[in-house]
Amino acid sequence: MSDKELVLRALGDLFGSKDPAAVDRWIAPGYRQHSSLAADGPDALRALISSLPADFRYEGARVIADGDLVALHGVYHGFGPEPLVAFDLFRIEDGKLAEHWDALTPVVAETASGRSQVDGPVTASDLDRTERNRALVTEFAQRVLVDADYSVLTDYISTSTYDQHNPEAADGLAGFGAAAAKWGEQGKNLVYKTVHRVVAEGDLVLLQSEGEFGEPVAYWDLFRVADGKIVEHWDVIAPIPADLPHGNGLF
């Protein structure tokens, strides 16, 4: 069984069947938690699963596997009064889920682009270009996001196709520019300080970063690359809480 299959089966038992006993089958004894929703260890996860409402469900959109890391993008229903778009990242060790990070944000019904926060291509393609695409997005992250050198933006993002899933930005570079200007007027400048992880499979590359957006935030940006340029973007921007139920940090 691949790590991707392992994670999907585990989450099906844990959050689909809502079976607390599945924790013993799929979760490592030293399970390390970075989420703001649960404390460390299998027992905390077991308590979380036991507390889920009957109508809780998860709608998966896409899965990316990279080494011992598996990232998921989808929507949770039942964690609160409104659905939540989420990125989840798991580290696999000895056939079990050993570590978890996530970021969640409310679903927005009407977006600037007309696209949902999770629609678009589902399966990674161009698997032979994984490392080339990883290098492109990593360089983009440093030069444009961290160093804020927007003069080189078109070196990395296509000028003809840039499908946008951030709910406040329209398609294309012009759509992103207009949204960034609006955010700046609101005192929410896009400030990226540290890129913590780059997870890549084929044409899909996920960045987990830390920065500010009017307040300290975690940035999770998923990019699709085609012909050497970024052509699509999904994201979650989640505030960093002052207190966590564990001492592991959000990253």
Backbone hydrogen bonds, N-H to C=O, Kabsch-Sander energy under -0.5 kcal/mol:
donor,donor_aa,acceptor,acceptor_aa,energy
6,L,2,S,-2.5
7,V,3,D,-2.5
8,L,4,K,-2.1
9,R,5,E,-2.5
10,A,6,L,-2.6
11,L,7,V,-2.8
12,G,8,L,-1.9
13,D,9,R,-2.0
14,L,10,A,-2.9
15,F,11,L,-2.6
16,G,11,L,-1.2
16,G,12,G,-0.6
17,S,12,G,-2.6
19,D,13,D,-2.1
22,A,19,D,-1.7
23,V,20,P,-1.5
24,D,21,A,-1.0
25,R,21,A,-0.7
26,W,22,A,-2.1
27,I,23,V,-2.4
28,A,97,L,-2.5
31,Y,28,A,-1.8
32,R,98,A,-2.5
33,Q,31,Y,-0.5
34,H,100,H,-2.0
41,G,31,Y,-1.9
44,A,40,D,-0.6
45,L,41,G,-1.4
46,R,42,P,-2.6
47,A,43,D,-2.2
48,L,44,A,-2.1
49,I,45,L,-2.5
50,S,46,R,-2.1
51,S,47,A,-1.1
51,S,48,L,-0.6
52,L,49,I,-1.1
56,F,53,P,-1.8
57,R,77,H,-2.4
59,E,75,V,-3.0
60,G,58,Y,-0.7
61,A,73,H,-2.9
62,R,73,H,-1.8
64,I,71,A,-2.7
66,D,69,L,-3.1
69,L,66,D,-2.1
70,V,90,F,-2.4
71,A,64,I,-3.0
72,L,88,D,-2.9
73,H,62,R,-2.3
74,G,86,A,-2.2
75,V,59,E,-2.4
76,Y,84,L,-3.0
77,H,57,R,-3.1
84,L,76,Y,-2.5
85,V,105,T,-3.0
86,A,74,G,-3.0
87,F,103,A,-2.2
88,D,72,L,-2.3
89,L,101,W,-2.8
90,F,70,V,-2.7
91,R,99,E,-2.2
92,I,68,D,-3.1
93,E,96,K,-2.6
96,K,93,E,-1.3
97,L,26,W,-3.0
98,A,91,R,-3.1
98,A,96,K,-0.6
99,E,91,R,-1.1
100,H,32,R,-2.0
101,W,89,L,-2.5
103,A,87,F,-1.8
105,T,85,V,-2.1
107,V,83,P,-2.1
109,A,107,V,-0.5
111,T,109,A,-0.6
112,A,167,P,-2.6
129,R,126,D,-2.3
130,T,127,L,-1.2
133,N,129,R,-2.9
134,R,130,T,-2.6
135,A,131,E,-2.3
136,L,132,R,-2.0
137,V,133,N,-2.4
138,T,134,R,-2.6
139,E,135,A,-2.3
140,F,136,L,-2.4
141,A,137,V,-2.7
142,Q,138,T,-1.8
143,R,139,E,-2.8
144,V,140,F,-2.5
145,L,140,F,-1.4
146,V,141,A,-2.7
147,D,142,Q,-2.7
149,D,143,R,-2.1
150,Y,148,A,-1.1
152,V,149,D,-1.2
153,L,150,Y,-1.3
155,D,152,V,-1.8
156,Y,153,L,-1.6
157,I,153,L,-2.4
158,S,230,I,-2.5
163,D,231,V,-2.8
165,H,233,H,-2.0
169,A,166,N,-1.7
170,A,175,G,-0.5
172,G,162,Y,-3.0
175,G,171,D,-0.8
176,F,172,G,-1.9
177,G,173,L,-2.7
178,A,174,A,-2.4
179,A,175,G,-1.9
180,A,176,F,-2.7
181,A,177,G,-2.1
182,K,178,A,-2.0
183,W,179,A,-2.7
184,G,180,A,-2.3
185,E,181,A,-1.9
186,Q,182,K,-1.1
186,Q,183,W,-0.5
187,G,184,G,-1.6
188,K,183,W,-3.0
191,V,189,N,-1.0
191,V,212,E,-2.3
192,Y,145,L,-0.9
192,Y,190,L,-0.5
193,K,191,V,-0.5
193,K,210,E,-2.8
194,T,210,E,-2.1
196,H,194,T,-0.7
196,H,208,Q,-2.5
197,R,208,Q,-1.6
199,V,206,L,-2.8
200,A,198,V,-0.5
201,E,204,L,-2.6
203,D,125,S,-1.6
204,L,201,E,-2.0
205,V,223,F,-2.6
206,L,199,V,-3.5
207,L,221,D,-3.2
208,Q,197,R,-2.3
209,S,207,L,-0.6
209,S,219,Y,-3.4
210,E,194,T,-2.9
211,G,217,V,-2.3
212,E,191,V,-2.6
213,F,215,E,-2.6
217,V,211,G,-2.4
218,A,238,A,-3.0
219,Y,209,S,-2.2
219,Y,217,V,-0.5
220,W,218,A,-0.5
220,W,236,V,-2.4
221,D,207,L,-2.0
221,D,219,Y,-0.5
222,L,234,W,-2.9
223,F,205,V,-2.9
223,F,221,D,-0.5
224,R,232,E,-2.1
225,V,203,D,-2.5
226,A,229,K,-2.8
229,K,226,A,-1.4
230,I,156,Y,-3.5
231,V,224,R,-3.1
232,E,224,R,-1.1
233,H,163,D,-2.3
234,W,222,L,-2.5
236,V,220,W,-2.0
238,A,218,A,-2.4
238,A,236,V,-0.6
240,I,216,P,-2.4
